[in-house]
């Protein structure tokens, strides 16, 4: 049984579709902003605090703006900062 699991894993690594699915988790993330205000995580109001801001992929941003009235007038802004807990190798 372990041999068949290994074979399946090797096949998944070799195929392009599965490799694409793995990299989708690393898709660029965005904030939704209206002027200087960020959309709050609950998508019901705007906030000045970036730490409380909604983040998501472009597809999620499009759907969020369609569904939530507070997000309707917001624009996408890419997240370009590196989180504080990520350290550069020495």
HELIX and SHEET records of a PDB file:
HELIX    1   1 UNK A    2  UNK A   14  1                                  13    
HELIX    2   2 UNK A   16  UNK A   23  1                                   8    
HELIX    3   3 UNK A   24  UNK A   26  5                                   3    
HELIX    4   4 UNK A   50  UNK A   52  5                                   3    
HELIX    5   5 UNK A   58  UNK A   67  1                                  10    
HELIX    6   6 UNK A   69  UNK A   71  5                                   3    
SHEET    1   A 4 UNK A  46  UNK A  47  0                                        
SHEET    2   A 4 UNK A  37  UNK A  39 -1                                        
SHEET    3   A 4 UNK A  30  UNK A  34 -1                                        
SHEET    4   A 4 UNK A  55  UNK A  56 -1                                        
SHEET    1   B 4 UNK A  46  UNK A  47  0                                        
SHEET    2   B 4 UNK A  37  UNK A  39 -1                                        
SHEET    3   B 4 UNK A  30  UNK A  34 -1                                        
SHEET    4   B 4 UNK A  75  UNK A  78 -1                                        
END                                                                             
